[in-house]
Amino acid sequence: MATQLNEKPLSHTSANGSQFKADRCDLKNGVMVERPLDISDVQLCADFSEFGAFHSLEIRERLNGFAGYDCISYTITDVED
């Protein structure tokens, strides 16, 4: 059986440079997103899509329970490079 990841922290940097961080892989406590100031809203949307695909393909199957993608809260912070 694969290791359960629910309580382990998660970090993912997208292709456009947005950083997604959560204190739990099941995203129960939400996700902090650091958005580079030099990317567009469209690029940020692409980053969210990439993060969702990453989580779905690499993490979700290794969770012991998951509330669903519609239950995640995100906090976005703009950061300079």
Secondary structure, 3 states (H helix, E strand, C coil): CCCCCCCCCEEEECCCCCEEEECCCCCCCCEEEEEECCCCHHHHHHHHHHHHHHHHHHHHHHCCCCCCHHHCCEEEEEECC
